[in-house]
Amino acid sequence: MKPKEPPIMRIFFLEHAEELLIIILRRR
């Protein structure tokens, strides 16, 4: 992760954080 992230990436991550976690848990 770069120290300076564009705000769009932060918003996208926050909005889809739960979905990403679910996908990661399913892969394990």
Secondary structure, DSSP 8 states (H G I E B T S, - for coil): --SS--HHHHHHHHHHHHHHHHHHHHH-
